Amino acid sequence: MCLLSTHGRNYRAVLACGMVVFALLAAFFAFSHQASAAPYNWSGGHDVVGWPEASCTLYFAEGTTRNGYEEYLFLRNPGPDDAVVTVTYSFPSPAEPKVEQLALLTGAGVSICVNNVVGHGKDVSIAVESTSGIIGERQVYFNYKGVWTGGHVTSGVPEPSDTWYFAEGTTRDGFQEWLCLQNPGDTDVVATITCMLGTGENIQDNLLLGARTRTTVDVNKSVGAGQDVSLAVEASGPVVAERPIYFDYKSAWRGGHNVTGSTGLGREWHFAEGTTRHGFEEWLCILNPGDETTARIEYLFSDGPPLVTEQELGAHSRTTVFVNEAVGTGKDVSIKVEADGDVLCERPVYFYYHSAWEGGHVVKGTCSSEEAWYFPTCAAGSGFEAWLCMMNPGSDDNNVTVEVFGDDGSRSKEIPMGPHARATLDLSTASYGISNAWVKVTGEHPVVAERPVYFTYEPKVEPEPFTFSTWGDIELKCPIRYCDLLGVVFHEAYPTGGDGKPDNPQVMQPVGICMQDDNPQNLCPGVSLSLGSDPAYFIESTRSRGTCSTSASDVIAKAGSSVFSPVNGTVIAAESYMLYGKYYDLRVRILIDGHPGFHVAVLHLNTLSVSKGQRVEAGRTQVGTVRDLTPYFNSSDNTYSREAGNHPHIQVNHRPDMGLGGVESGGWAVTP
C-alpha cells in the first residue's frame, strides 16, 4: 500500500496555497486528536480439570518468556497447615536453574508472573516442592509468532514418570505441534519418543535430556506435514512431558492449546466439559496402542437421558470422533468412555466464543470421578468469562456443593444433579466481588469438574525489540511491538517516489517463518525463506511493479498502535503528503547510520512523535501511531492477517538527493 504521490509543482499559486492550508489544518487536527496507543488484546480460551487432592510436589514441563508470551504460575494452599514452598525454574542446557522460596499460609494463594522472575527470552520448566500439600496451575497467554493469539493452561503433575502418552496431535496444514520434556532429576536421562501416525507407521527418536533441564521437540519436523500423530515417551529415568499445539483451525479460528501427557492407559475416561453450540466444534480422540477393541461412549446432558454409542477401535491406532455429528448441534455435553482394552482419551474443542473470541482448548480425561475437586484460582475478572462444568457419571442423584473462597470471604451454592447428568455454573458470577478467589467442588457421590475460561487478555509485559528483516548488515527492527503485531506482509515496492524520481527500493531479507509465498516468481536471487522461525510472515501476490517481492513490507497492527523506528539513524523528514494523490497521510524518513544516501521510509502514520534532525534508536524510539486506513483503500480485511489491514509501510530507499542538507522529500513539512 505504498504508491507515493505529492502535489504538482506547477499548480497555480492560489491552488498551491489552498492545498498548503488544507495540509496544515489536517496536520493540526491529527496532532490535536492523537489516537491513543491502545494495546491489542489477545483473545482465546483454556480449560483445566480440577485437583482431586493436594500434593507436596508439582511439575510443569512447558513454559516460555519469549516475545509474545506471558506466563503465570498460580499456587494455592487448601490445607490446614502453613507451607514453605520452593520453586525451581529450569532452562535448556547449559543454563543453571533459578530457585526461589515463598511462604503460603493456610488458604493463601500466590500468582507469579514468570516473565518477571526469569527474565525475557527463556524457555522454562518449573518444579515446585512444598512442606505441605498445595495445588497449582500454569497459565500462558500468547501472540504466537505475531499471528495467532490465545492462551492455554495446565495443572502441575504430582510426580515425574518414565512413561508418557498423548492421544491427540496433528501436523496438518495450519497446525504446529511441539513436545516439551522436563528432566527435574540430578542425572541425565535418555528418552525414546515414538510417533504413532494415522497411517500406522511408527517413527522413533532418542534424545539425551540433561539433568535439571528442559528440551523442546518440533513434532512437525520429526514426522513431516499432513500427519495425525499420537505420542509415547519412554525414558531411562523420571521426566515430565507436555504437548502444546498452535493452530489456524480450518483457516477460521486461531489459537493454541496444551496438555500434560498421561502416565498410563485406562478403560474408563470422563470429561465434564463439552458443547456443540453455535461456534463450537468438539472432538474425542482415543489412542489404542493395543489390539483391536471396542469403546462404549456415553454422552451426558443437562436434561434428558444419555446417548450411548459403540465405537470400534483399530489396533495400534488413534480414532477420532466428531462430537457435533454424534450428538447433534446446540448441546452441552459431558462424556464417559468405557473401553474393553486399555486406551487414552483426550477432548479438543475449537471455538468462536460469542462470535468474538476464537481459539481452542484440550484436556485429557480423568480415569475416575471423585468426591472433591479443587481449583487454585477462579480465573475470573475483567475480560474473562469463567465456567464450572460438573458431571455426575453415577446412577444416583447427587447433590453437589460449590464453594468459592477468597480474601473477602466465601460463598457456596448447592447444585442438585440427576443420574448420568451434566451441570454448568457461571463461575464469574459466583465469584464476583471475591478477590483472589478459588474453588472447591464437593459431591455426595463422586463427580468430575472442569473449569473452561474464555477471555480477551490485555498484555502486561513490555516486549523486547526484535528483527523482522535485514538489509545488508542492518537488522531492521519491527516497527510494531510484538504484543501488538498482527502479521508481517512483504510485497513489491513502487519503483519511484511521489516526485517521479527513482526511489531505488532495496531488497529486504525476511527474518522468521514464511507462512505463505504468493509471489515466488519475483523472489530476488539470494533471498532465503528459511532464515529463523520467528516471527511469521507472508509474501503477497504480485502488484506488477517490476520490483522484487520483498522490497517493501506492511506490518499489520490495530489503528492507534505505537510505531517505532526500524533503524538507528536521523530523521530527515516528518511530514504530511497526499497518498495516491488524494488521501492525507503522514510519513517519516530516517537516514540510516553508516549508510549515506539510504533511508527507511515509514508511511501511514496518524500522529508523529519525532521531528526533522532528531536521532532515533531502532525498536525503541516511537515515531508515531498507526493510521486507520479503512475509510480509504483498506475497507476489507487483510488477506493474510484476516484483520483490518491497518499498518505502517516500511521501505528502504536509495535516494542520495535526500538528507538533512538535501532536497525536500516531496511532502509538506509538519512540526509535531
N, C-alpha and C positions, 0 to 999 in steps of 0.2 A: 504494500500500500504506500508506494514511495515516489510516485511521479511528481516531481517538484516543478512548480510554476511560480512566477512572480509577475508583478505589474510591468507592462511595457515601458520603455524609457522614452517613447516618442508620443505619449499621450499629450493632449493639450494641457496647459498649465492648470486650468481650473479643475479638470478631471483628476489630475495628479494630486492637487491639493485636497480635493474631496476624499480621495482614497486614503491619503495620509491621515486625515482627520478621522475617517472611519476606523482605520487600524489603531490609532491611538486610543479612541474611545473603546474599541473592543479589548485592547490590552488593559485599559483601566478597569473595565468590567471584570476581566479574568482575574486580575490581581485583587480586586475588591471582594470577589466571591470565590476565594480559593477552595477547591474541593479538599475535604479532609482525607488524609491517607488512611482510610478505614481498613482494618485488616480483612483478609479473605478467610472466612471461616471454613473449617473442614467438616463436612457432614458425613455421617455413616451410622454404624450401629455395631454392637457387640453383645455377646451372650455368654453366660457362665453358669455352671452347675454349682450349687452351694457346697459348703463343707459339712460332712456328717459329724466330724469331731475335730478338735484342735490337735495340733502336732507341735513337737519341740523342734522340728526341722522342716524347712521349706526350700524348694529349689526351683529356679526359673532358668531355662536354657537360652531363650530368646531375649533380645533387648538391644537397643541401639540409640545413640545420641547424635547420629549423623544429621546433616541438614535435612529438614523435612520430617524429623521425628521428635516427639516429646513423650517421655516415658515416666510413669509414676508407679511407685510401689506403695500399696496400702496394706498396713498391718493392724491387726486388732487382737486384743487380749480379752476373750469372752469368759475366762475362767475366774475363780475366786482368789487366785494368788497373783501378786505382782510379778512381773517378769523383767529380766535383763536380757536384751536382745543384741546379738552380734550379727551384723550384715557384712558379707564378703562379696565384693564386686570383682569378677574375673574377666579377663580380656584375652584376645588371641595372643599366642606366644610371640615375642618374649616378654611382653609387658607384665609387671608384677601386680598381683591383686591389691585392691584397696579395701581396708577394713574399718568399720565404724561400729560404735556401741550406742545403745539408747535404752531408756527405761520405759516400760509400759505398765502403768498401774492397772488394776483390775477394771475391765470395761473400757479402758482407754484405747484409742487408735491413733495412728500417725499416717500422714501422707507425705511421701518423699519424692521430690522431683529428681529423678536420677540424673538428668542433664546437669543440674546444679552441683551434684555430688562428684561425678566422674569427669565432667568437662565435655567439651564438644568433640564430635567425630569418633566416638568409641562404640565398637560392638561389645556388648557386655552381658554376661550371665551373672545371676545372683544366687547366693546361698545364705540362708537365714538360720541361726541357731538361737534357741531361747531356753531360759531356765524353767519355764513352764509353758503349757500348751497355748499356741496362738494360731490364728488363721490369717491368710493373706492372698492378695491377687496383684497382678501387674497389668496395668492399662497402658496401651501405646496408642497415640494419635499421630497421624502421618499425612504428608503430602508426598506420595510415593513417586520419586523421580520427577516431581513437578507436574504430574498429570492426573494421578488418581488419589483422592483423599479418602480418609476413613479412620477406623480405629479397630483395635482388637484387644482382647483380654484373656487371661488365663489364670486359674488358681495355681498356686505352687504345688508341686508334688511332695509328699511327705518324705520320700527317700529315693535315692538313685536305684537303678536296676541294670542288669546286664542284658536285658531283652526289652525291646520296644516295638510296637506295631502301630501302623496308620492305615486306616481303611480308605480314606478319601485321598485324592491327589490327581492332578492333570497338568499336562503341558500343552493343551490345546491352544489354538490361537486366542490371544488375549489373556492368558494365564501365565504367571511366573511363580514357580514353586521353589521353596528353599527348605533345607533341613538344618536345624541348629542343634549342635551337640555340645553338652557341657560335661567336662570331667572335673568334678569337685574334689577328687582324691589327690593324694600326695605322690602317686606313681603314674607313669604313662600307661595308656590303655590303647589296644588295637581294636577298632570297631569294624565289623563287616556289615555293609549296607546292601540289602537285597531289594532291588526294584522289581516288583511283580507287575508286568504290563498287562493291559487288557487283551493283548494278542496271545497271552500265555507264555511269552518269553520272560525269562528272568535275567537281570543284569546285576552283577555283584562287583563291589569295590571295597578295598580295605583302606582304612585311614588310621594314622597314628594320632591319638589325642593326647597332647601334653598334659602333665599334671597341673591342676588348678587353672585350666584354660578353657576357651570357647572356640569352636570350629564351625564354619558355615559351609554347606554344600549346595551348589547350584544344581537342582534336580533337572531343570530344563537342559542344561548342558550335559548332564550324565546320561539321560535317556533319549534326548532329541525331542523335536517338536511333534505335536499331534498325538501324544500318548496319554491314556488313562493309566495311572500308576498307584499301586499301594506299596507301602514300605515296611521292611523289617530291619531292625538294628540289633545285632548280637555283638556284644563287646566282651573283652577279656577281663573287665572289671566294671564296677557300677558307674553308670553315666546317666544323663538326663537328656531327653530328646523332645524337640518341638518342631512343628511344621507350619510356618507361615506361608500363605498364598496371597498374592496380589493379582487383581483381575480387572478386565473390562468385559463383564458378563454379557454375552450376546451383543457386543458393541452398543450396549444400552446403559448398564448400571456398573459403575466403577467403585472399587474399594479394596478391602483385604480382610482376611480372617486368619486365625491362628488357633492351634490346638496342641496340647501336650499328648504324646502318644500313650498307648495303653501297655501296661506291663504284662498283660496276659489276655487270653481269649476267654469267652464265656458262652453260655447257652441262653442267657436271658439278659436283655438290654432295655432300658427305659429312657424316654425323652419326654419331659414335661411341656416344653415349648414346641410350637409349630403352628403355621397358619397358611391357608390358601386364599386369604382375602385378596382383593384387587391390589396389585403392586407387589405381591409376594410369590415367589416360586421356591418350593421346598423339595428337597431330595433326601433319600435314605440310601446310604452306602453300606454294603455288607461285604466284608472281607471273609472269604472262606479259604484258609490255607490247606485244608484237608481234602478228603474225598467228597464226592457229590452228597448233598444233603438237602433238607427242606427246612424252611423257616415259616412259622406262623406269625403273621403281622396283625396286631390288634390296634385299631385306630380308635382313640377315646375322645369324646366330645363333651362340651359343657352341658348339653342336654341330648336326650335320645340314647338309644342303645349303641354299643360299639360296632364297628365294622371289622370283620375278620377275613383275611385273605391268606392264601398259601403261596409261597414263593420258592421255586426250585433254585438251588444254589449250585452252580457248577464247581467242579473240583479245582482247587488251586487258582481261584479267580475272584474277581470282585463283581458284585451285582449292584446295579443302581436302579432305584425305584423313584419315579416321579410322583410325589405325594399328591400334587394337584390333580393329576389324572386318576389316581387311585381313589380319592375321596370326594372329588368334585370341588368347585370353587366356593369361596365365601365361608370356609370352615376354620375355626380354631381347633387344633387337634394335637393330642398327645399320642405317643406311640409306644407300644410294648412289642418286643421281638422275642420269640421263643424258637430256638433252633434245635434240630436233632443232633447237630455237631457243634464243635467249638468254633465260634466266629467272633468278629469285631464289628461294631456298628458306629457310624458317625452320621450326623444330620446337618448338612449345609443348607442355609436359607439365603436367597438373594432377594433384594427388595428395592422398591422406590417408595419409601415411607411417606405417607400423606402427600404423595406426588411432589416431594420436596427434597428428601434426603435419600440418596442412593447408596447402596453398599451390600454387605453380606456378613453373615456370622456362621459359626460352626461350633458344635460340641460333639465330643464322643459320649456315648450313652453311659449310664451308670448301671452296674450289674445288679444292684439291689435298691429297693426302697428303704427308707429309714424313718425313724420316729421324730428326728430333729435334723434341721439344716440351718447353717449359719452363713451369713454374707458379711464381710468386713466393712462394706460401705453400701449405701443405697444407690450411689452413682446418680443421684438426682440433683436438680438445681437449674439455674438459668441455662436455657439451650439444651437441656437434657430431659428426655421422657423415659422414665424407668418403669418396668412392669415386673410383676412377680407371677410366674406361671407354676401352678401346682397340679400334680397328677395323683389320683388315687387308683392304683392298679388292682386293688383288692376287691373282693366281692361283698364287703360290708360297708355300711355308711361310715363316714369318717368326719369327725369334727376337727377342723384344722384351726390353730391359733397362730396369727401373725403378730409378732411383737417388734416394734420399732423403738430402738434406744438411741439416746444422744445426749449432748451436753445440756439440752434444755428440757430434759425429762423423757418420758416414754409414753407410748400409747399402744393399744392392741385391738385386734379385730378378729372376731370369730367367723369362720367360713365353713358352713356345712357342705359336705361333698357326698354325693351318692356313690355307689359302687361303680368301678370302671369309668371314672369321670375325670374331667379336666376343669380347672377354675383359674381365673385371671384376676389379679388385683393391681390397680393403678398405684404403683409404689411412690410416684412423685407426689400424688395427693396424700397418700397415707403418711409420708414423712415430712410434709410441708410444715415449716416453722421449727423443725428439729434440726439443729446444726450437728455436723459430724455424726450423721445417723448411720446405724447398722441394723441388721435384721436377724431375727430368729424365727424359724417356722417349726411348729410342733404339731404332730397329729396324734389322735387317739390310737390310730393304727398307722403303719408305715406309709409314707408319701414320698414323692420326688419333687424337688423345687429347682427352678431356674430363674435367672434374672436377666431378661433381654433389655437392652438400653438403646435408644435412638437419639441422635444428638446433632447439633451444629456447634462445633468446638472452636473457640477463639484461641489461636496460638498464643503462648505465653513466653516462649524462649526466643531471644533475638538470634537469628541465624547468622552464620559467617558468610562473607562474600565468597563466591565460587565462580569458576571459569566455565563459560558455556561455549567458547570458541577461541581459536588462536589466529593470529595473523603474523607470520614470520616468527620472531622471537617474543612477540607481545601476547600475553594472556588477556583476553577480553573478559572482564568480569560481567556477570549478568546484571543488567540494569534493574531487574526486579528481584526483591528479596525472595528467598526460597519459599518462605511461608505464603507468599502472595502469588507464586508462579502458577500459571495455568497451561503452560506449554510453550515450547520454542519452535518456531516455524521458519526455516530458511527458504529463500526464493531468489529469483533473478532480480538484480538491481536495474534501475533505469540508467542507461549509459551517460546521459547528460543531465546537468542541473537545470534549475529554472531559468538561468540566464542563457541557456542554449550552449554553454561550453561543456566539454567533456569533464565528467566527474572522475573518470578513470576508477570506477569502483573495484576494490580489491577482493580477491577470493578469500573467504574465511574457512578455516578448518573446524568443523563442528567437534565439540567435545561432549561425550555422553553416549547414549544408546539410541541408534536410529530405529524409530518405531515404524517408519514408512517412508520410502523414497518414491515419489511420483514423477520424478524428472531425471531418471538415470542417464538419459542421452546427453544432458548438459552438465553432468558432474565433471568438474575440472580435473584433468590428469594430475595425479599426485595427492588428491584429497581422499582420505580414508574415512569410511563409515564405521570403523571399529576402534575408535580412539576413546577409551574409557567406557564407563557404564552408567554415568550419572552426570547431568540429568537426561531425561528423554527428550528427543527432538524429532521433527518431521521435515521432509523436503517437499515443498509444494510443486504441483504440476506447472509446466512451462507457462510463462507470460509472454513468450515470443519477443523478448527484449534483446536477444543476441548476447547475453552475458551468462556467466556460469551460475549453476543452481544454488550456490551458497555465497553469492556476492552481497546478499542483504539478509536481514533477519527481522521477523516480527516476534516480539516476546509478549505473549498473551497475558493479560492481567485485568483485574477489575478497574473500571474508571475510578480515579481518585487514588490509586495505589502510588506509593512513592517510587520515583525513578532515580537511579544512581548512575554516576559516571562509569562507563565501561573501562576507562583507561586513566593512568596518571598523565596529567597534562595541564594545558592552559586554555581557558575559554576564549575563543576568537569571535564568537557570536552567540548572543542570547536574544532572540528576535522573533517577531511575527512575520508571517508570509502567507500567501494565498495558495493553499493546497489545490492542485489541479486547476489553478487559476480561478477558483470560485469558493473555496472553503477557508475560512480563517483558521490558522493553526500557529503553534509555537514550536520552535526548534532551538537546539543548542549544538554548536560545533566546537570540538575540543581538539586542539593541536596536540599530537601525541609526543610525549617526551622522547628525545633522541631520534626522532624521525621527521626532520624538516620537510614541509610540503605535504605531509599526510595528516589527515584529521578524521575523527569519528563524528558522524552526524547522528543526532538523536532527535527524532521527529515525533509529532503527535502528542505534544505536551499541553496540559490545561493551565498549568501555572509554571513559572520559572523561579528557581531558587538560587541562581548564580547570575553573574554579570560578566561582561567582556573584561578580560585581563585577569580573572580570578583563577587561582590554582585549584585543581581538583584531584582527589585520590580515588583510584579505581575501587568500585564497590562500596565506598564509604561516604563520598560527598553527594548529597542529594542535589539533583539538577532541576527537578520539577515533579509534577504528578501526571498520571495518565489521563489523556483527554477522552471523553465519551464521544466516540465516532459514530455511534448508532444512528444519530439523526441525519448523517451524511451518506457515506458509501458502505457502512458496515451494518446494514439493517438486519442481516441474518446471522445466525451463529457461525462461528468459525468451524470449518470442516473438520479440523483435527482436534481442537480442544472441546468442541461441542458447547462452547460458551460464547457469549457476545464477544466479538473479535477485537475488543479494545486492546491497544498495545503501543509501546514505544517501538519505533522502527530504528534499527541500528545498521549503519553502513560505514565502511572505511573507504575514504576517498583520497585520491592523489591530486591535490589542487595547489600547486606551488604558488599560484597567484593569490591564495587566501592565507591570511595570517594577521598577526597583530598589527603589522605595518603594511599589509597587502590591500587588495581591492575589497570593496564591500561584497558581502556574500549574497546579495540579491533580495534581502528582506528589508523590513523596516525596523530600525533599532528600537529595542524595548528596554527600559531600565526597570528592573524588578523593584 
